[in-house]
Structure formats: C-alpha cells, structure tokens
Amino acid sequence: MSRNLVHYIDKLQNQKIMIIGDMVADVYLEGKIARISREAPVLILEHSHEIVVPGGAANAVHNAAALGGQVYAVGVVGQDNAGEQLTNSLHDKKVNTDGLFIDASRPTITKTRIMAGGQATVRQQIVRIDRESKESLGTAIEQKMLTYIEATLQDMSAVIISDYGSMTISPAIREQVISVCNRVGIPSIVDSRYNIMAYEGIRLVKQNESEAAAAIGLKVLDGSQLQQAAELMLARLKAEVILITQGPDGMTLFNRNGTHTHIPVTNMSEVYDVTGAGDTVVATMMLALAAGANYVEAACLANFAAGIVVRKPGTATTTPQELKVAIGEYYG
C-alpha cells in the first residue's frame, strides 16, 4: 500500500479540479491584552496585526493547490475588502479565479476571530464574528455561475461541491453539476453540512459523524448505526461511496456494493487544531481519484493528509513532500 500511495502523490500534480461552494474569508485579528475597560467588564486589546486566509470551500481550494492541483474555484464574493483579499490570496496560489463572481448585494462570507494574548499567556480566541447573507443568489449571479460551469466543467478530472449552508449552491447549480459530471463520467463529491440529502445522483459523499447522524434524524451514531446511516444515505442519494470521518477513530469508507473499509488515524499525537481538516480530506481524495487511485487508496491518502493538518494551527494545508514523509514514517 505504501508504495502505491507514494506513487499517486507524484501524480497529483496538475490534475484539473473544480471546487464549487461557499468561499469564506477567515480573518484573524490579533492583539495584545492591555487592560480591563472602564466602560464594561471586557478586555482592551492593542491591535497588532490582521491576516485573511481561505476558509470554507476556499480552504478546500487552498489544500488542492498546495498539493499541486490545477484548481478552478467557483463561487461568490462581495464587493468588499475581504472578497478582494480572498481572491488575491487564491490567485497568488496559482488558482484560477475566473469563476469567483462579485455580488455587490451581499458581503463576502467572513468569519473574524479575535485572538488575544500577552507576554506570559497563550494566544486564545475570545470571540468570533460571522458575516454573511442568508438570501438566495440573485438570478444574474446564478446565471453567470451556471454559464461558467457549463463552459469549463467538462475539462475537469474531478469536482468538489463544498456546501457550508451559505446559499452559494442553488438547486439549479447543484443539479447542473451532478448532471454534467454523470454524463461525462467525472468523479464528483459533496461535503454538505446541512443539506446532504438534496444531492441525489452525486457519486461520492463525505460526512463527519455528527452530520451523518443529523441526516438520518439522530443526535449521535454508535458503531452499528454508523453503517446503517451510510447504507441509508447511499440508497437515497444513489451514490457509489460515502466516507464518514470519525475524529480520533479515523474514517470509514462505505461502498454501495456492501463492503466497507475502516481506516484508523495515522498519528494520535500532537493534535493541535481540527479546523478545516474535512476540506483537506475531500481535496486530497479527489485529486487522488483524478490521478488514478481507487476509492480505498484515495481515502487512505486523504487520511494521511488530515493527520498532518490537524497538527497545525488554524485552517492549514499539507504538501506532497509532507505526505511522503508521513507515509514513510508510518510504514517504516
């Protein structure tokens, strides 16, 4: 297995992949704790710096680009500073951003984390401020996206739909992507936080345990219910496989032919931050499929990638070299 996985890492380079979804600007505003305010029992921070990093679907874009994929990002940004910074950030990573459309009627989806610390204290997030529109896409923007997808999708080797519930994926866009992918034979995956059962006809599905539980009306899943949930979702969605991530218990790949493969975590130590690990999983898995891996091989490679990024702070990525090192250390 190790030799096969390393072989596919080199083939990830320049695979064409389209990632469609809710592009998020993750803003980290950092400050040093100065004192307690006289106006209210709150901290006063002295602003030090601010950074914008790709989040949501844009994190999947960033991950695919870091692995060497030729990435086409499709989504919506606002006519604002966050949208400009997010677009520039992706462009700097050699991502094709022709499919990022500006909608002046809605803000860029932004998650601003206020980070505070002192000389002798660990930096911590003290509050998060979310900014987004809950309105459906306007007809003009939706049509621009549909036209772009129709013109470019058939040239892709894989497609990811990253649906965080922020209204980018309209029913028309969802149906078009699934229809074209199935007609042309392009592998497609959906990672949807709240609306997974709307994706009938998609080839691959990725969910975490809590998302899969919610999809079938449960609060949590035990061992037997995990398989039950997977089989139910595969049947309803007419999908080929579903990958359910299980945190410290690894992940399990369920195939509609009745087989399933459990993949344990590759490194239990030094878990720093699980933010965005699911985006790493779908980006790595779909690039691997585009490179010729089978479902199990692609999921194993995605598992290694996730094991790397959870040991990094914030929304992180991994590289082909880091993957090779991790696989080499695991198999010895």
Secondary structure, DSSP 8 states (H G I E B T S, - for coil): -HHHHHHHHHHTTT-EEEEEE-EEEEEEEEEEEEEE-SSSS-EEEEEEEEEEEEEEHHHHHHHHHHTT-EEEEEEEEESSHHHHHHHHHHHHTT-EEEEEEEETTS--EEEEEEEEE-TTS--EEEEEEEE---S---HHHHHHHHHHHHHHGGG-SEEEEEE-SSS-S-HHHHHHHHHHHHHHT--EEEEESS-GGG-TT-SEEEEEHHHHHHHTT-S---HHHHHHHHHHHHHHHT-SEEEEE-GGG-EEEEETTS-EEEE--S--S-----TTHHHHHHHHHHHHHHTT--HHHHHHHHHHHHHHHTTSSSS----HHHHHHHHHHHH-
